[in-house]
Amino acid sequence: MRNIDFKFFKGNVLNEYNKIKKNDGTPFKVYSPFWRNAEQFYLERLPDKISKVKKCKKINTLFKNQIKSEEILPKSDWYKKFEKYWVPSEQKAHENLDNFVNKSILNYGVDRDFPSIKGTSLLSPYIRNGQINVGDIWQKCKKLKSNNVSIKKYTNEIGWREFSHSLINYFPQMLKGNLRKEFDKFPWVNNSKFLNAWKKGMTGYPIVDAGMRELYETGWMHNRIRMVVGSFLVKHLRINWKEGEKHFRNCLLDFNEANNVAQWQWVAGCGADAAPYFRIFNPILQGEKFDKQGDYVKKWVPELSKVPPKFIHKPWEMEKKYQEAINTIIGSNYPMPIVIHEKARADALSAFQSIKKKISHQ
Ligand SMILES: Cc1cc2nc3c(=O)[nH]c(=O)nc-3n(C[C@H](O)[C@H](O)[C@H](O)COP(=O)(O)OP(=O)(O)OC[C@H]3O[C@@H](n4cnc5c(N)ncnc54)[C@H](O)[C@@H]3O)c2cc1C
């Protein structure tokens, strides 16, 4: 055995995860007190006591043979389509941050919920790939020296990212299964037909389908829509959240193990400080509230482009005659809903009751 000394560094997070814990030394499982502590701890460390790294004048080459960037690209060019949507560079990441902070951050609190507007920073793929550091983002926001609630809401999201990383570090078993063990008994449904319909954006629920198609086309999906499609998978279809997590892992350019696993468990209700399972998103109402005119749906589900706003989130309710007149036959040009919302909701609630009963009988 060779005794090799090593050090580990926190990487792209604000704090070393093991620095943030409750007074009794145990990890936080609730977001708000976690973030209050984590933000305070980070603030107190600024400016960093460790002397700043001076700009390196001479570039040292540690390896004899270097890999050219072209050599690490995948063999097939599936990634080419993303060039339409993303410019992967540090410069672009900082440009996006500047634009966001100068033009959009003050409206973030409201705009961030509407998928048809560019109301969020779109920085996640850059953070994920190390082109921007979360510390730089946090500090840029704090330099605004404003109590504006939108700025706070934005830095709170960085806080959710910190929280997810903390959870995964303290509870690495989350990567394999439910944090809340009672969910190990949840009666998930195996239905590959429904799972494929979900992945392809063919569930018959326009807001869900728009999100899934946006994900496949751009490698990114709006946060509200991630919650809607996630809820639809685990509650309306009762498919295990792990299937959703796997699909997101394969498609997201911002895929991050900590965020993805913690957020899927948040959606499914089996994680820390999670949305309770019984709170079931209604995909019709979510659409009507956050995409009233249907602009987002029409962008990603063009076969519904002639459907008026009144029916855009429930196109199956249009009269047959009207469907013919606008050349949009539901069940032919676009699918009928694969499940009926009210029934799926009732079934999900009774499945949830069944695990509660099992626990109380133990
Ligand atoms: C089911 C599900 C899976 C997700 N998987 C991922 C993932 O793999 N990688 C990922 O980076 N985010 C994930 N998220 C969180 C969130 O959807 C994205 O971070 C956000 O949409 C990225 O867009 P943005 O940069 O414009 O975000 P903004 O709203 O501009 O937020 C700024 C930054 O804060 C962080 N952030 C924002 N929301 C969250 C959140 N809810 N949890 C943790 N961090 C957040 C991100 O780093 C983001 O770039 C997931 C959310 C859900 C519901």
The ligand as a Gaussian input file, in Angstrom:
#p B3LYP/6-31G(d) Opt

LIG

0 1
 C      -37.160000      17.384000     -10.866000
 C      -36.074000      18.458000     -10.882000
 C      -34.792000      18.131000     -11.295000
 C      -33.779000      19.103000     -11.294000
 N      -32.514000      18.756000     -11.708000
 C      -31.532000      19.696000     -11.693000
 C      -30.197000      19.359000     -12.113000
 O      -29.876000      18.223000     -12.456000
 N      -29.264000      20.357000     -12.106000
 C      -29.564000      21.639000     -11.708000
 O      -28.675000      22.506000     -11.727000
 N      -30.805000      21.954000     -11.283000
 C      -31.794000      21.046000     -11.265000
 N      -33.060000      21.388000     -10.867000
 C      -33.278000      22.734000     -10.272000
 C      -33.725000      23.850000     -11.226000
 O      -34.803000      23.435000     -12.015000
 C      -32.605000      24.353000     -12.133000
 O      -31.440000      24.615000     -11.374000
 C      -33.023000      25.654000     -12.836000
 O      -34.176000      25.444000     -13.604000
 C      -31.875000      26.140000     -13.705000
 O      -32.233000      27.262000     -14.464000
 P      -31.619000      28.687000     -14.173000
 O      -30.122000      28.616000     -14.135000
 O      -32.222000      29.651000     -15.129000
 O      -32.149000      28.943000     -12.696000
 P      -32.306000      30.281000     -11.835000
 O      -33.738000      30.365000     -11.433000
 O      -31.734000      31.434000     -12.541000
 O      -31.491000      29.946000     -10.511000
 C      -30.092000      30.222000     -10.369000
 C      -29.347000      28.996000      -9.968000
 O      -29.818000      28.514000      -8.715000
 C      -29.786000      27.080000      -8.692000
 N      -31.171000      26.581000      -8.550000
 C      -32.300000      27.145000      -9.005000
 N      -33.372000      26.429000      -8.623000
 C      -32.901000      25.386000      -7.912000
 C      -33.504000      24.285000      -7.237000
 N      -34.830000      24.128000      -7.184000
 N      -32.697000      23.392000      -6.609000
 C      -31.355000      23.536000      -6.610000
 N      -30.712000      24.560000      -7.230000
 C      -31.478000      25.478000      -7.874000
 C      -29.211000      26.636000     -10.026000
 O      -27.836000      26.437000      -9.876000
 C      -29.522000      27.829000     -10.926000
 O      -28.649000      27.926000     -12.033000
 C      -34.080000      20.430000     -10.862000
 C      -35.395000      20.740000     -10.474000
 C      -36.381000      19.769000     -10.484000
 C      -37.772000      20.136000     -10.036000

